[in-house]
């Protein structure tokens, strides 16, 4: 596997400063998160977004939709329809920005799948995957720390039945109940469809909705080995404060250097 693209989140509001920070520290990509309130509502806001993205020249940009409480599989017909329109709008925006990858969630912000329909979720996600593909966008599903996508056997079905790609969040996977209870191993999220893992979110673990950085390489070594075995070449250091971000970057670089040294000596 070639060295992955190491991406920074858009946690700095000023796109020019974001680019300056990314370049200064050697990042080569930006994972741009949309929240409901930041999704463009009109042409003027879309042009402003296009200007911001254009200012990130030299950096690859992929997109991430963090829409809490918006679910394609909502049992309420009206809410499910509204959710589909929001996600389709995001697909259109990403396509117009020449984006090629977009990550989505199922059940984000919910404590349980209560109020969601499994069959409607499958049908809705499959429709959205197809809609995105028609616009040149590969739609990827992220595993969460709870809910259906936190259970490897259900995550596999969601990916297989909808033809979605995979965004593997190694911090969510570490803390989910299925892995904590040793019912499944972390790699069970991806090994049924290794070729469909296009993105990774990297930090140590999620605690109380906060992303905690690794303290030492051994905290994440096995999970980075897994990503390398999958040839997943988009690694987002998903930390939104500079100190933990740079601490994680140092550890990831230590890992990549040791891997390269091992390859040369072998």
C-alpha positions as CSV (number, residue, x, y, z in Angstrom):
1,X,0.0,0.0,0.0
2,X,1.2,3.5,-0.8
3,X,1.2,6.1,1.9
4,X,-2.3,7.2,2.6
5,X,-3.7,10.8,2.2
6,X,-3.8,12.2,5.7
7,X,-6.7,14.6,6.0
8,X,-7.7,17.3,8.5
9,X,-11.3,18.1,9.5
10,X,-12.7,21.6,8.7
11,X,-12.7,22.6,12.3
12,X,-11.3,26.0,11.5
13,X,-14.1,28.3,10.1
14,X,-11.9,30.4,7.9
15,X,-11.0,28.2,4.9
16,X,-7.8,30.1,4.1
17,X,-6.6,29.6,7.7
18,X,-7.6,25.9,7.4
19,X,-5.5,25.5,4.3
20,X,-2.6,27.3,5.9
21,X,-2.8,25.0,9.0
22,X,-3.1,21.9,6.8
23,X,-0.1,22.8,4.7
24,X,2.0,23.9,7.6
25,X,1.6,20.5,9.3
26,X,1.9,18.4,6.2
27,X,-1.8,17.3,5.7
28,X,-2.7,16.6,2.1
29,X,-6.5,16.4,2.4
30,X,-9.5,18.0,4.0
31,X,-12.6,16.1,5.2
32,X,-15.3,18.7,5.0
33,X,-18.2,18.1,7.3
34,X,-21.7,19.5,6.6
35,X,-24.2,19.9,9.4
36,X,-27.8,20.8,8.7
37,X,-27.1,24.4,9.5
38,X,-24.1,24.6,7.2
39,X,-25.7,23.0,4.1
40,X,-26.2,25.8,1.6
41,X,-29.8,27.0,1.5
42,X,-29.6,29.1,-1.7
43,X,-27.4,29.9,-4.6
44,X,-25.5,32.7,-2.8
45,X,-24.6,30.4,0.1
46,X,-23.5,27.7,-2.5
47,X,-21.3,30.2,-4.3
48,X,-19.7,31.2,-0.9
49,X,-19.1,27.5,-0.2
50,X,-17.6,27.0,-3.7
51,X,-15.2,29.9,-3.0
52,X,-14.2,28.3,0.3
53,X,-13.5,24.9,-1.3
54,X,-11.6,26.6,-4.1
55,X,-9.3,28.2,-1.6
56,X,-8.2,24.7,-0.5
57,X,-6.2,24.3,-3.7
58,X,-3.7,21.6,-3.6
59,X,-5.6,19.6,-1.0
60,X,-8.0,16.7,-1.9
61,X,-11.4,17.3,-0.4
62,X,-14.0,14.7,0.6
63,X,-17.3,15.3,2.3
64,X,-19.0,14.1,5.5
65,X,-22.7,14.7,6.4
66,X,-23.4,14.9,10.1
67,X,-27.1,15.3,10.1
68,X,-28.4,14.5,13.6
69,X,-32.0,13.3,13.9
70,X,-32.4,13.1,10.1
71,X,-33.0,9.5,9.1
72,X,-34.0,7.9,5.8
73,X,-35.7,5.0,7.6
74,X,-37.8,7.1,9.9
75,X,-41.2,5.4,10.6
76,X,-42.9,8.7,10.1
77,X,-43.5,9.0,6.3
78,X,-43.2,12.8,6.3
79,X,-39.9,12.8,8.3
80,X,-38.4,10.0,6.1
81,X,-39.3,12.0,3.0
82,X,-37.8,15.2,4.4
83,X,-34.6,13.3,5.3
84,X,-34.3,11.9,1.7
85,X,-34.6,15.4,0.3
86,X,-31.9,16.7,2.6
87,X,-29.5,13.9,1.7
88,X,-30.2,14.3,-2.0
89,X,-29.6,18.0,-1.7
90,X,-26.3,17.2,-0.1
91,X,-25.5,14.8,-3.0
92,X,-26.2,17.6,-5.5
93,X,-24.0,20.1,-3.7
94,X,-21.1,17.6,-3.4
95,X,-21.4,16.8,-7.1
96,X,-21.4,20.5,-8.1
97,X,-18.3,20.9,-6.0
98,X,-16.7,18.1,-8.0
99,X,-16.7,15.9,-4.9
100,X,-16.3,12.1,-5.4
101,X,-16.9,10.7,-1.9
102,X,-19.6,11.5,0.6
103,X,-20.0,9.8,4.0
104,X,-23.4,9.5,5.8
105,X,-24.7,8.0,9.0
106,X,-27.8,6.1,10.1
107,X,-29.3,6.9,13.5
108,X,-26.9,9.7,14.3
109,X,-27.9,11.4,17.6
110,X,-30.3,8.6,18.6
111,X,-29.8,6.4,21.7
112,X,-31.5,3.5,20.0
113,X,-33.1,2.5,16.6
114,X,-36.6,3.0,18.1
115,X,-38.7,4.9,15.6
116,X,-36.7,3.6,12.7
117,X,-37.8,1.0,10.1
118,X,-35.2,-1.5,9.0
119,X,-36.7,-2.1,5.6
120,X,-37.3,1.5,4.9
121,X,-33.7,2.2,6.0
122,X,-32.4,-0.3,3.5
123,X,-34.6,0.9,0.7
124,X,-33.8,4.6,1.4
125,X,-30.1,4.1,1.6
126,X,-30.1,2.0,-1.6
127,X,-32.0,4.8,-3.4
128,X,-29.6,7.4,-2.1
129,X,-26.5,5.4,-3.1
130,X,-28.0,5.1,-6.7
131,X,-28.9,8.8,-6.7
132,X,-25.3,9.8,-5.7
133,X,-23.7,7.4,-8.2
134,X,-25.7,9.1,-11.0
135,X,-24.0,12.3,-10.0
136,X,-20.5,10.9,-9.8
137,X,-20.5,10.6,-6.0
138,X,-19.6,7.4,-4.1
139,X,-21.8,7.3,-1.0
140,X,-20.2,5.6,2.0
141,X,-21.8,4.5,5.3
142,X,-20.0,5.1,8.6
143,X,-20.2,2.8,11.5
144,X,-21.4,4.5,14.7
145,X,-20.8,3.7,18.4
146,X,-24.4,2.6,18.9
147,X,-27.4,1.6,16.8
148,X,-27.6,-0.7,13.8
149,X,-24.4,0.4,12.2
150,X,-22.5,-0.4,15.5
151,X,-23.3,-4.1,15.0
152,X,-21.0,-5.7,12.5
153,X,-23.5,-8.3,11.3
154,X,-26.1,-5.5,10.6
155,X,-23.5,-3.1,9.2
156,X,-22.5,-5.9,6.7
157,X,-26.1,-6.2,5.6
158,X,-26.6,-2.5,5.2
159,X,-23.5,-2.3,3.0
160,X,-24.3,-5.4,0.9
161,X,-28.0,-4.7,0.3
162,X,-27.5,-1.0,-0.6
163,X,-24.1,-1.2,-2.4
164,X,-22.8,1.6,-0.2
165,X,-19.1,2.1,0.4
166,X,-17.6,2.0,3.9
167,X,-16.1,4.7,6.1
168,X,-14.5,2.9,9.0
169,X,-14.4,4.9,12.2
170,X,-11.9,3.1,14.3
171,X,-12.8,5.0,17.5
172,X,-16.5,4.1,17.2
173,X,-15.6,0.5,16.4
174,X,-13.4,0.2,19.5
175,X,-16.1,1.3,22.0
176,X,-19.2,-0.4,20.4
177,X,-20.8,-3.1,22.5
178,X,-20.3,-5.9,20.0
179,X,-16.5,-5.4,20.1
180,X,-16.4,-4.6,23.9
181,X,-18.2,-7.8,24.7
182,X,-16.0,-9.7,22.3
183,X,-19.0,-11.0,20.3
184,X,-17.2,-9.6,17.2
185,X,-13.8,-8.4,16.4
186,X,-13.2,-4.9,15.0
187,X,-12.2,-6.2,11.6
188,X,-15.6,-7.8,11.3
189,X,-17.0,-4.4,10.2
190,X,-15.0,-4.5,7.0
191,X,-13.7,-8.0,6.2
192,X,-16.9,-9.2,4.4
193,X,-16.3,-6.3,1.9
194,X,-12.7,-5.2,2.2
195,X,-12.7,-3.7,-1.3
196,X,-15.5,-1.3,-0.3
197,X,-13.5,0.5,2.5
198,X,-12.7,3.9,1.1
199,X,-12.3,6.2,4.1
200,X,-11.1,5.9,7.7
201,X,-11.7,8.1,10.7
202,X,-8.7,7.9,13.1
203,X,-8.5,8.7,16.8
204,X,-8.3,6.4,19.8
205,X,-11.9,6.1,21.1
206,X,-15.1,8.0,21.6
207,X,-16.0,8.8,25.2
208,X,-19.0,10.9,26.2
209,X,-19.3,12.1,22.6
210,X,-15.7,13.3,22.7
211,X,-12.9,11.9,20.4
212,X,-9.9,10.9,22.5
213,X,-6.5,10.9,20.8
214,X,-4.1,7.9,21.2
215,X,-1.4,8.4,23.8
216,X,1.1,6.0,22.2
217,X,1.4,4.1,19.0
218,X,0.3,0.8,20.5
219,X,-3.1,2.3,21.2
220,X,-3.9,2.3,17.5
221,X,-1.2,0.1,15.8
222,X,-3.4,-2.9,15.2
223,X,-6.2,-0.8,13.7
224,X,-3.7,1.0,11.4
225,X,-2.4,-2.4,10.3
226,X,-6.0,-3.3,9.4
227,X,-6.4,-0.1,7.3
228,X,-3.2,-0.9,5.5
229,X,-4.3,-4.4,4.7
230,X,-7.5,-2.9,3.2
231,X,-5.5,-0.5,1.0
232,X,-7.7,2.3,2.5
233,X,-5.9,5.4,1.4
234,X,-8.0,8.2,3.0
235,X,-7.2,8.7,6.7
236,X,-9.0,11.5,8.5
237,X,-7.5,12.5,11.8
238,X,-10.9,13.2,13.3
239,X,-10.0,15.5,16.1
240,X,-11.2,19.1,16.2
241,X,-8.7,20.7,18.5
242,X,-5.2,21.5,17.5
243,X,-3.2,19.9,20.4
244,X,-4.9,16.4,20.2
245,X,-4.9,16.6,16.4
246,X,-1.1,17.2,16.2
247,X,-0.4,14.5,18.9
248,X,-2.3,12.0,16.7
249,X,-0.5,13.2,13.6
250,X,2.8,12.5,15.3
251,X,1.7,9.0,16.2
252,X,0.4,8.2,12.7
253,X,3.6,9.4,11.2
254,X,5.6,7.3,13.6
255,X,3.5,4.3,12.4
256,X,4.0,5.0,8.7
257,X,7.8,5.5,9.1
258,X,8.1,2.3,11.0
259,X,6.1,0.5,8.3
260,X,8.3,1.9,5.6
261,X,11.4,1.0,7.5
262,X,10.2,-2.6,8.0
263,X,9.4,-2.8,4.2
264,X,12.9,-1.7,3.3
265,X,14.6,-4.0,5.7
266,X,12.4,-6.9,4.5
